[in-house]
Amino acid sequence: MDKKIEHIGLVAGKVLVFGGVYSNLQALEALIEIASKENIAPENCICTGDIVGYCAQPEETVALFKNWGARSISGNVEQQLFEDAEDCGCDFTAGSRCDGFSKMWYPYAKSKLSPDSISWMGTLPNHITFNYVGKKVAVVHGSYDNVSEFVFESTPEEVKQKVFKSLHAEVILAGHCGLPFIHQMGAQHWINPGVIGMPANDGTTRVWYMILEDVGGELKYTHRYLEYDYTTAYVKMKENHLPMEYAETLLSGLWDNMEILPETEKRLKGIPYNFENETKYNQSKTIKTKKMADSYYDPADLRKFGKITEWSEELGTKFFDYYGKVFEEGALSAREKSLIALAVSHVVKCPYCIDSYTKDGLQKGITKEEMMEAVHVGAAIESGATLVHGVQMMKKYDKLSM
């Protein structure tokens, strides 16, 4: 099938990029307000697709989007709806939880959308390209050849290089995977602004978008988070009997499952994003500026834990295989293991581990009293270990003083 590629020419001024509205009317309303405050024209607001999705107000969301006048490419959901397909085309594994949930929300969305809204979806291009600050920029949903392909930060570079080559682009603005990230490959940048319809599995209710700016002839791009009325979005999903697992994600910031995620992204569950880097680049020169961390230990580094395999892939992979196996349910429950990990984190004095297993404990329903008691157990063992070594001192002293 020939791709419908819309080239919109030279773009100037700020550009707002976002994806995955997912029928979340409240999030779209908040984003439009941000665009207005930032004086970003609707034609400079670009969606990476999936305007319709898991939430409860598909027709209202499409109507508001059309009235706003922003641009969008066609996501897999828009394509499937226009073609009157029986499923969402998200490429979920048959029989998986996501596949089961899609059999609830997709027919619901289909039943709520007007013929005019579905007809409008057929007008959306597969890709948008434009020139910005001397760069060729292209917008894709999944990849060039497959609208439903999940492309993550950890996805091999060769997969992304095919898209750069197909669209003759230096910057790719991508959607579909639901997670915000930037992957720089020399002068090429694969950027996912994130989605506004669902949190990014980081344990917060925040949703993500991006601002592109021309700063003195250089391209600057910044991830930003959006706070919106997620409680109303939750209530609407509940009232319309949509999957409560997805509704709960709006409140918890955690995905019900991680079936689509590679191992690297799975390890980041519950760790909040911290996009403090502001990256600028111009032609062959790249400049990065970073705010100073509050201390020697930068909390943002916790999200980089999975990258320790990069300098020793074989050993790093073996470690993570072992690490994952250790925390599976066994003779000890996952809850018990989380408490043990929290106590040990304090004994070995690892701030990253303390952050991680405090969040993990909260997710598993561990109370603050249980957490503190576990810390005291760790402190008692550490103190006892110090004191029992006093026996070695006493023996040595007695021997030397004879």
NUPA-977118 format. One record per residue (C-alpha): x, y, z. Coordinates in steps of 0.05 Angstrom, whole numbers. Each point is the difference from the previous one (the first is absolute). Layout:
N
PT,X,Y,Z $
...
***
This chain:
402
PT,0,0,0 $
PT,26,69,-18 $
PT,14,45,59 $
PT,-37,65,5 $
PT,54,49,20 $
PT,-19,73,13 $
PT,58,49,-7 $
PT,-19,65,34 $
PT,63,38,-20 $
PT,39,48,43 $
PT,-26,6,71 $
PT,19,59,45 $
PT,-12,16,73 $
PT,-13,-48,57 $
PT,-26,-69,-16 $
PT,-40,-42,49 $
PT,5,-76,-12 $
PT,-41,-53,36 $
PT,-31,-68,-11 $
PT,-52,-49,25 $
PT,-59,43,22 $
PT,-37,-66,9 $
PT,-69,32,5 $
PT,23,36,64 $
PT,-39,64,-9 $
PT,24,32,65 $
PT,73,-8,-20 $
PT,-12,30,-69 $
PT,-36,60,31 $
PT,59,12,46 $
PT,49,-5,-58 $
PT,-39,49,-43 $
PT,3,49,58 $
PT,76,-9,4 $
PT,6,14,-75 $
PT,-41,63,8 $
PT,42,25,58 $
PT,64,-15,-40 $
PT,-29,37,-61 $
PT,10,-62,-43 $
PT,-45,2,-61 $
PT,-44,-62,-11 $
PT,35,-15,-66 $
PT,66,-6,40 $
PT,-31,-52,46 $
PT,13,-71,-26 $
PT,-27,-66,25 $
PT,35,-66,-15 $
PT,-66,-37,-4 $
PT,-49,-41,42 $
PT,-47,58,16 $
PT,-50,-55,18 $
PT,15,-54,51 $
PT,-12,-28,69 $
PT,-39,57,33 $
PT,-74,16,1 $
PT,-12,60,-46 $
PT,22,-16,-71 $
PT,-51,42,-38 $
PT,9,61,46 $
PT,76,-7,-7 $
PT,-1,-4,-76 $
PT,-49,59,-4 $
PT,45,43,44 $
PT,62,-20,-38 $
PT,-32,18,-67 $
PT,-26,66,28 $
PT,69,17,27 $
PT,31,-7,-69 $
PT,63,-37,20 $
PT,35,-48,-48 $
PT,4,-76,9 $
PT,23,-62,-36 $
PT,-42,-63,0 $
PT,14,-48,57 $
PT,-17,-74,-5 $
PT,-66,14,36 $
PT,-22,53,-50 $
PT,19,-46,-58 $
PT,-39,-58,29 $
PT,-61,42,15 $
PT,-2,30,-70 $
PT,7,-69,-31 $
PT,-56,-27,45 $
PT,48,-53,27 $
PT,-20,-45,57 $
PT,60,15,45 $
PT,44,59,18 $
PT,61,-25,-39 $
PT,46,14,59 $
PT,39,-64,-14 $
PT,-13,-28,69 $
PT,16,-74,9 $
PT,-64,-42,-10 $
PT,-28,-21,67 $
PT,41,51,40 $
PT,-31,46,51 $
PT,7,60,-47 $
PT,-34,-40,-55 $
PT,-57,-17,48 $
PT,-8,72,22 $
PT,0,25,-73 $
PT,-62,-43,-12 $
PT,-35,45,50 $
PT,23,70,-15 $
PT,6,-4,-76 $
PT,-73,-21,-13 $
PT,-21,53,50 $
PT,38,54,-38 $
PT,-27,-25,-66 $
PT,-72,4,26 $
PT,9,71,26 $
PT,32,32,-61 $
PT,-42,37,-52 $
PT,6,-16,-74 $
PT,30,69,-10 $
PT,55,-13,51 $
PT,17,-67,-31 $
PT,0,31,-70 $
PT,48,54,24 $
PT,48,-53,24 $
PT,7,-23,-72 $
PT,28,68,-19 $
PT,59,-5,47 $
PT,68,-13,-31 $
PT,45,-58,18 $
PT,58,47,12 $
PT,14,74,4 $
PT,66,31,-21 $
PT,25,71,8 $
PT,62,43,4 $
PT,18,31,66 $
PT,64,38,18 $
PT,36,-30,-60 $
PT,-21,-71,16 $
PT,-46,-49,-37 $
PT,-50,-24,52 $
PT,-48,-59,-10 $
PT,-58,-23,43 $
PT,-16,-75,5 $
PT,-47,-41,44 $
PT,36,-67,7 $
PT,51,-3,-56 $
PT,0,17,-74 $
PT,-22,-69,-24 $
PT,-42,-22,60 $
PT,-46,48,36 $
PT,-7,-49,57 $
PT,74,-14,12 $
PT,22,15,71 $
PT,65,40,-1 $
PT,32,15,68 $
PT,64,33,22 $
PT,31,-69,7 $
PT,-22,-22,-70 $
PT,62,-14,-43 $
PT,27,58,-40 $
PT,-6,-38,-66 $
PT,-76,-1,8 $
PT,-1,76,7 $
PT,51,11,-56 $
PT,-49,-31,-50 $
PT,-51,53,17 $
PT,50,57,-6 $
PT,21,-27,-68 $
PT,-72,-11,-25 $
PT,-21,72,17 $
PT,68,33,-14 $
PT,-6,33,69 $
PT,49,23,53 $
PT,-53,4,55 $
PT,-55,-51,11 $
PT,-59,18,45 $
PT,-32,-66,18 $
PT,-60,-28,38 $
PT,-35,-66,17 $
PT,45,-28,55 $
PT,-28,45,54 $
PT,67,20,31 $
PT,38,65,-8 $
PT,73,-4,-19 $
PT,56,28,-43 $
PT,50,-44,-37 $
PT,57,37,-33 $
PT,39,-35,-54 $
PT,53,49,-24 $
PT,-36,56,-36 $
PT,-65,-39,-1 $
PT,-51,4,56 $
PT,-58,-48,13 $
PT,-48,37,47 $
PT,-62,-26,33 $
PT,-38,57,34 $
PT,-42,-49,40 $
PT,-75,-4,4 $
PT,-51,43,36 $
PT,-55,-52,7 $
PT,34,-47,50 $
PT,58,6,49 $
PT,68,-27,-20 $
PT,5,-58,50 $
PT,44,42,46 $
PT,-45,1,61 $
PT,-25,70,-10 $
PT,-64,28,-31 $
PT,40,45,-46 $
PT,-7,-6,-75 $
PT,50,25,-51 $
PT,9,44,-61 $
PT,57,40,-31 $
PT,16,70,-23 $
PT,47,14,-59 $
PT,31,69,-4 $
PT,47,39,-44 $
PT,51,30,48 $
PT,48,44,-39 $
PT,-1,-46,-60 $
PT,7,-63,41 $
PT,-53,-53,11 $
PT,-18,-8,73 $
PT,-49,-53,23 $
PT,-27,-9,70 $
PT,-45,-53,31 $
PT,-54,29,44 $
PT,-53,-33,43 $
PT,-73,17,2 $
PT,-44,0,62 $
PT,-74,-6,-14 $
PT,-67,-22,31 $
PT,15,-75,0 $
PT,-53,-13,53 $
PT,-56,19,-49 $
PT,32,-43,-54 $
PT,2,-58,50 $
PT,-73,9,20 $
PT,-22,3,-73 $
PT,35,-66,-14 $
PT,-32,-32,61 $
PT,-69,25,-19 $
PT,5,-29,-69 $
PT,26,-68,23 $
PT,66,6,-35 $
PT,60,-42,25 $
PT,11,22,72 $
PT,72,-22,-5 $
PT,12,56,-50 $
PT,-42,48,42 $
PT,43,-16,61 $
PT,62,17,-41 $
PT,-25,72,-3 $
PT,4,3,76 $
PT,61,-43,15 $
PT,44,18,-59 $
PT,16,-74,-9 $
PT,-19,-45,-58 $
PT,-42,-61,16 $
PT,51,-43,-37 $
PT,64,7,-40 $
PT,-13,-49,-56 $
PT,24,46,-55 $
PT,62,25,36 $
PT,72,-23,-12 $
PT,39,-21,62 $
PT,36,67,5 $
PT,-65,39,4 $
PT,-32,-51,47 $
PT,54,15,52 $
PT,-20,73,1 $
PT,-71,-12,25 $
PT,-18,49,56 $
PT,62,43,-8 $
PT,-21,72,-15 $
PT,26,34,-62 $
PT,47,59,10 $
PT,15,35,-65 $
PT,48,52,26 $
PT,44,-3,-62 $
PT,-11,54,-51 $
PT,30,-23,-65 $
PT,17,47,-56 $
PT,34,-17,-65 $
PT,18,36,-63 $
PT,29,-33,-62 $
PT,56,-46,25 $
PT,7,32,69 $
PT,-37,-26,61 $
PT,-5,40,65 $
PT,-30,-28,63 $
PT,-14,40,63 $
PT,-21,-32,65 $
PT,-24,28,65 $
PT,43,-19,60 $
PT,-27,-57,41 $
PT,-20,14,72 $
PT,55,-46,24 $
PT,54,-47,-26 $
PT,-54,-51,-11 $
PT,-46,24,-56 $
PT,-70,-32,6 $
PT,-6,3,-76 $
PT,57,-51,-5 $
PT,-46,-55,27 $
PT,-35,-1,-68 $
PT,67,-16,-32 $
PT,10,-64,41 $
PT,-18,-44,-60 $
PT,56,32,-41 $
PT,55,-32,42 $
PT,-1,-57,-51 $
PT,28,46,-53 $
PT,73,-7,21 $
PT,-6,-74,17 $
PT,-60,-29,-35 $
PT,11,-73,17 $
PT,12,10,74 $
PT,-52,54,6 $
PT,-53,-42,-33 $
PT,16,-59,45 $
PT,-6,45,61 $
PT,-69,26,-20 $
PT,-24,-71,-16 $
PT,22,-20,70 $
PT,-28,63,31 $
PT,-68,-11,-32 $
PT,-2,-73,22 $
PT,17,18,72 $
PT,-61,45,6 $
PT,-50,-49,-29 $
PT,-51,-32,47 $
PT,31,-60,34 $
PT,5,-27,70 $
PT,-2,74,19 $
PT,-54,45,-28 $
PT,16,60,-43 $
PT,-23,43,58 $
PT,48,-33,49 $
PT,57,7,-49 $
PT,-15,74,-9 $
PT,6,11,76 $
PT,65,-39,2 $
PT,27,42,-58 $
PT,-20,64,35 $
PT,37,-20,64 $
PT,62,-21,-38 $
PT,-2,65,-40 $
PT,9,38,64 $
PT,55,-45,25 $
PT,41,7,-64 $
PT,-20,74,-2 $
PT,-23,2,-72 $
PT,-45,61,-12 $
PT,-23,-27,-67 $
PT,-22,-66,32 $
PT,-35,37,57 $
PT,-40,42,-50 $
PT,-17,-61,-42 $
PT,-22,-46,55 $
PT,-38,53,38 $
PT,-42,10,-63 $
PT,-4,-75,-11 $
PT,-24,-10,71 $
PT,-54,52,-8 $
PT,-24,-34,-63 $
PT,-3,-66,37 $
PT,-40,29,57 $
PT,56,1,52 $
PT,-14,50,55 $
PT,48,53,26 $
PT,2,-36,67 $
PT,21,-65,-33 $
PT,53,37,-41 $
PT,29,34,62 $
PT,0,-65,39 $
PT,38,-33,-58 $
PT,51,57,2 $
PT,9,-12,75 $
PT,13,-74,-13 $
PT,53,19,-50 $
PT,30,50,50 $
PT,1,-52,56 $
PT,35,-51,-43 $
PT,51,52,-24 $
PT,13,24,71 $
PT,5,-72,25 $
PT,49,-17,-55 $
PT,43,59,21 $
PT,-2,-19,74 $
PT,12,-74,-12 $
PT,64,18,-36 $
PT,20,29,68 $
PT,14,-72,20 $
PT,55,-1,-52 $
PT,28,64,30 $
PT,-2,-29,70 $
PT,35,-64,-22 $
PT,54,38,-36 $
PT,10,47,59 $
PT,7,-58,49 $
PT,49,-34,-46 $
PT,43,62,-10 $
PT,0,20,74 $
PT,24,-68,26 $
***
